[in-house]
Amino acid sequence: MTDTDNDKAKKDQPKFDWITERSECSLPKIFKALRVQAEEDVKSRNALRPANSPYEFSVTEDTSAFTVRLKAQEVQKSVIFTLAEHAISVRDGIDTQMFEVTVTFDDNGKCRLIVNGEERDFWQVRRMALEELMFRGL
């Protein structure tokens, strides 16, 4: 490949807009995405309930937190996601810390969620937070 070929190849590559991508990798935006995805998880899980089920899942929210709830006849359990300054805190219904989520923007231009020092996908974070509530809490 000649220098001219290299220059042309560079021009043909789309520019990576790291500024926009990095701005999307903020805790408030990640928190909002987790809330929207948790709402979808609740819809999916409620759709899988048998007819006349005595339990139901729901999501409630306020300014800097949202709660996924299991409501059954005798039982009410929940998982609370709270947006803090440096992390998203995930706690159970009795206010015990389950884990915290932080974000990093890596050298490949990807926004990564970090839990306990390990990279996680969005679905993995939601599973860590909600699996017990949605599948073992009944």
Backbone torsions as a table, in degrees:
resi	resn	phi	psi	omega
1	MET	NA	132.0	179.2
2	THR	-85.1	170.3	177.3
3	ASP	-60.6	-36.6	179.2
4	THR	-64.9	-40.0	177.1
5	ASP	-63.3	-41.6	178.5
6	ASN	-62.6	-43.3	178.9
7	ASP	-61.8	-42.3	179.8
8	LYS	-65.2	-41.4	179.0
9	ALA	-61.1	-40.9	178.7
10	LYS	-64.9	-39.6	179.7
11	LYS	-67.4	-32.3	-178.5
12	ASP	-75.1	-20.0	179.3
13	GLN	-74.5	134.1	176.9
14	PRO	-66.7	144.9	177.5
15	LYS	-72.3	137.6	176.7
16	PHE	-87.1	118.8	-179.3
17	ASP	-87.6	79.0	-175.1
18	TRP	-66.6	-28.0	-179.6
19	ILE	-62.7	-49.9	179.8
20	THR	-65.0	-45.0	-179.7
21	GLU	-61.8	-41.9	179.8
22	ARG	-66.2	-37.2	179.9
23	SER	-66.7	-27.0	176.6
24	GLU	-73.9	-17.0	-176.1
25	CYS	-97.2	52.3	178.3
26	SER	-112.0	153.7	-179.8
27	LEU	-56.1	-44.7	179.4
28	PRO	-60.3	-39.3	-179.7
29	LYS	-72.1	-37.9	177.0
30	ILE	-66.1	-41.2	178.4
31	PHE	-59.5	-46.3	179.7
32	LYS	-62.3	-42.7	178.7
33	ALA	-62.9	-42.2	177.8
34	LEU	-61.9	-39.2	179.1
35	ARG	-63.4	-48.1	-179.9
36	VAL	-60.7	-42.7	180.0
37	GLN	-68.5	-36.9	176.9
38	ALA	-64.8	-37.6	176.2
39	GLU	-61.6	-40.3	176.8
40	GLU	-65.6	-40.4	176.6
41	ASP	-59.3	-42.9	179.9
42	VAL	-63.6	-43.7	177.5
43	LYS	-59.9	-45.8	179.9
44	SER	-62.7	-44.4	-177.6
45	ARG	-67.9	-40.9	177.4
46	ASN	-63.3	-35.1	179.4
47	ALA	-67.4	-22.0	-179.6
48	LEU	-88.8	-4.8	-179.4
49	ARG	-68.5	144.4	173.4
50	PRO	-64.5	158.4	177.7
51	ALA	-57.8	144.8	179.7
52	ASN	59.1	32.7	179.2
53	SER	-64.4	140.8	179.6
54	PRO	-85.7	14.3	-178.6
55	TYR	-138.7	159.9	178.8
56	GLU	-154.4	149.5	177.1
57	PHE	-106.5	148.1	178.1
58	SER	-150.1	165.9	175.8
59	VAL	-126.0	131.3	172.5
60	THR	-123.5	153.3	-178.6
61	GLU	-142.2	155.1	167.1
62	ASP	-134.1	-162.8	-170.3
63	THR	-56.0	-52.5	-174.0
64	SER	-122.3	23.0	179.0
65	ALA	-153.1	154.6	166.6
66	PHE	-139.2	151.8	-174.8
67	THR	-126.5	131.5	172.0
68	VAL	-100.2	124.0	-174.5
69	ARG	-116.9	144.8	167.4
70	LEU	-109.7	121.1	177.3
71	LYS	-119.1	120.5	176.3
72	ALA	-127.5	-178.7	-176.4
73	GLN	-56.8	-54.5	-175.5
74	GLU	-103.6	-8.4	-167.9
75	VAL	-123.3	138.7	167.0
76	GLN	-135.2	119.4	178.2
77	LYS	-127.0	158.2	-179.3
78	SER	-154.8	162.8	172.1
79	VAL	-130.1	130.4	-174.5
80	ILE	-115.3	126.2	175.2
81	PHE	-103.4	124.5	-178.7
82	THR	-125.3	130.7	177.1
83	LEU	-84.0	118.4	176.4
84	ALA	-112.4	-179.0	-175.3
85	GLU	-64.7	-39.8	-173.7
86	HIS	-119.4	4.3	-177.8
87	ALA	-166.6	167.6	169.8
88	ILE	-105.7	119.9	-178.1
89	SER	-91.7	135.2	176.2
90	VAL	-118.6	120.4	-175.8
91	ARG	-128.4	155.2	175.2
92	ASP	-85.8	179.5	-174.8
93	GLY	-66.7	-14.2	177.0
94	ILE	-104.6	19.3	173.1
95	ASP	69.6	26.5	175.5
96	THR	-91.3	128.1	179.3
97	GLN	-62.1	125.1	173.9
98	MET	-90.6	-50.5	176.3
99	PHE	-171.9	171.8	175.2
100	GLU	-121.2	149.2	177.9
101	VAL	-114.9	127.5	170.4
102	THR	-118.2	169.2	179.9
103	VAL	-125.8	152.7	174.3
104	THR	-141.8	149.8	177.2
105	PHE	-106.8	110.3	-170.7
106	ASP	-85.4	176.5	-176.7
107	ASP	-70.0	-10.5	175.9
108	ASN	-94.7	4.9	178.6
109	GLY	79.2	21.4	-179.7
110	LYS	-108.0	142.2	174.7
111	CYS	-86.1	125.3	-176.9
112	ARG	-119.6	139.3	173.9
113	LEU	-91.4	137.3	-178.6
114	ILE	-119.7	125.7	175.3
115	VAL	-130.4	125.2	179.8
116	ASN	51.4	40.6	176.9
117	GLY	78.3	3.1	-178.2
118	GLU	-118.2	142.2	176.3
119	GLU	-70.4	138.9	179.6
120	ARG	-135.6	148.4	170.0
121	ASP	-82.3	163.8	179.1
122	PHE	-54.6	-47.0	-176.7
123	TRP	-63.7	-33.0	179.8
124	GLN	-68.4	-39.4	177.2
125	VAL	-63.3	-44.2	180.0
126	ARG	-65.7	-39.1	177.3
127	ARG	-63.5	-44.1	178.7
128	MET	-57.8	-39.0	-177.0
129	ALA	-79.8	-38.7	-165.2
130	LEU	-111.2	-12.1	-175.1
131	GLU	-59.1	-46.8	179.7
132	GLU	-60.7	-45.6	-179.2
133	LEU	-62.3	-44.9	-171.5
134	MET	-85.8	-20.7	-175.0
135	PHE	-125.3	-22.4	-178.7
136	ARG	-113.9	-6.8	-174.6
137	GLY	-82.0	-1.3	-175.7
138	LEU	-103.9	NA	NA
